[in-house]
C-alpha cells in the first residue's frame, strides 16, 4: 500500500476530520442551493441567512485543525477551499467602489421605520427621531416601510413631502402598517404617476414615476417582501414551523419574480428599494442582480448590516437596486436609533 493511500485511509478513519470534510462539502452545497433555489426548503433558506457566519465558523475550525500536525495538509486544503468559495461569493462586493456619474444626482433613502408612534411608545419622540434622520440625509426620494397613514401624515407635515402610501393588504386603513414613496415638495422631482401594485398573497407595494422639469423620468418601487416567521405555527409543533418557513421562502420567490416581471415592462430607469427580509445570498437576490445593480455591493463599504437580529446578529436585509442606466456614486447605512432597522442611503447619477 502506498503512503498516499495509507494517509487517505487514516483521514477517513478519523471521525473528526471525516465530519469536517463532510461539513465543508455540505456548506458548499448549501451555497449553491441557496443561489439557485427560489423556493428552498426551510433548512436551506435559514442556512443561507447566516451563510457568512457559517463560513467564518468553518474557517476557524479548519484553522484549528491546521495546528494539528497529523491533519495539517488536509485541513489546509479545506481552509483554502473555504476561502476561495468565500471570495467568489462575496469578494466582488468588497473590491468595488462608487463611480463618478455625470448625470443628475439622486439620493434615495430606504428605511423600515418600525411603526413610529403606533406601538404605545412616545409618539412625539419617535416621529421626531425619524423626521430628524430623514432631514439629515436630505434624500431626493424616500422609501418607507412599516409606516401607517397616520404617522406618514405627521412626517409629511414636518418634512413637507409629497407621498404615495398603501397598507400591506390594500384595506386603506390609516392605522395599519404600510409602504410609502415620497419626494420633497421643494425638490426638483415631481410624482407624475402613482399606483399600488399587487403581489401574492394579497400583498401590496408602491409604484411612483418621477419627472424632472427638464424631461427626465425614472420609476421607484417601494417593496416589503413577506417575512419568514413562526406566526402561523405553534411553537411546539416543529413540523408546522418547518412548513411555515418553507411556505414563506416560496412566497418570497414568487414576489421577487412578480416584481422583476413588472420591471421588465418599464421603458424608463427604475429603482427598487425596501425591506427584502432575506440576505444577499438568497436566489431572489441573484435574480435581481442579473438585471439590476445592488447599490451597496457596488459602492458600500463593509458588511452593511441593516438589522441586528435579537440584538446580537448583524444581517443585511434592506436593499436598494437600480437599473444599469444609473451610476452608483455612493452607498451608506445610516445610524438612526429610532427603528429596529437602519436606513440605506444611496446616491445615484442618472446618466
C-alpha positions, 0 to 999 in steps of 0.5 A, a space after each residue: 500500500 502506498 503512503 498516499 493511500 495509507 494517509 487517505 485511509 487514516 483521514 477517513 478513519 478519523 471521525 473528526 476530520 471525516 465530519 469536517 470534510 463532510 461539513 465543508 462539502 455540505 456548506 458548499 452545497 448549501 451555497 449553491 442551493 441557496 443561489 439557485 433555489 427560489 423556493 428552498 426548503 426551510 433548512 436551506 433558506 435559514 442556512 443561507 441567512 447566516 451563510 457568512 457566519 457559517 463560513 467564518 465558523 468553518 474557517 476557524 475550525 479548519 484553522 484549528 485543525 491546521 495546528 494539528 500536525 497529523 491533519 495539517 495538509 488536509 485541513 489546509 486544503 479545506 481552509 483554502 477551499 473555504 476561502 476561495 468559495 468565500 471570495 467568489 461569493 462575496 469578494 466582488 462586493 468588497 473590491 468595488 467602489 462608487 463611480 463618478 456619474 455625470 448625470 443628475 444626482 439622486 439620493 434615495 433613502 430606504 428605511 423600515 421605520 418600525 411603526 413610529 408612534 403606533 406601538 404605545 411608545 412616545 409618539 412625539 419622540 419617535 416621529 421626531 427621531 425619524 423626521 430628524 434622520 430623514 432631514 439629515 440625509 436630505 434624500 431626493 426620494 424616500 422609501 418607507 416601510 412599516 409606516 401607517 397613514 397616520 404617522 406618514 401624515 405627521 412626517 409629511 407635515 414636518 418634512 413637507 413631502 409629497 407621498 404615495 402610501 398603501 397598507 400591506 393588504 390594500 384595506 386603506 386603513 390609516 392605522 395599519 402598517 404600510 409602504 410609502 414613496 415620497 419626494 420633497 415638495 421643494 425638490 426638483 422631482 415631481 410624482 407624475 404617476 402613482 399606483 399600488 401594485 399587487 403581489 401574492 398573497 394579497 400583498 401590496 407595494 408602491 409604484 411612483 414615476 418621477 419627472 424632472 422639469 427638464 424631461 427626465 423620468 425614472 420609476 421607484 418601487 417601494 417593496 416589503 417582501 413577506 417575512 419568514 416567521 413562526 406566526 402561523 405555527 405553534 411553537 411546539 409543533 416543529 413540523 408546522 414551523 418547518 412548513 411555515 418557513 418553507 411556505 414563506 421562502 416560496 412566497 418570497 420567490 414568487 414576489 421577487 419574480 412578480 416584481 422583476 416581471 413588472 420591471 421588465 415592462 418599464 421603458 424608463 430607469 427604475 429603482 427598487 428599494 425596501 425591506 427584502 427580509 432575506 440576505 444577499 445570498 438568497 436566489 431572489 437576490 441573484 435574480 435581481 442582480 442579473 438585471 439590476 445593480 445592488 447599490 451597496 455591493 457596488 459602492 458600500 463599504 463593509 458588511 452593511 448590516 441593516 438589522 441586528 437580529 435579537 440584538 446580537 446578529 448583524 444581517 443585511 436585509 434592506 436593499 436598494 437596486 437600480 437599473 444599469 442606466 444609473 451610476 452608483 456614486 455612493 452607498 451608506 447605512 445610516 445610524 438612526 436609533 429610532 427603528 429596529 432597522 437602519 436606513 440605506 442611503 444611496 446616491 445615484 447619477 442618472 446618466 
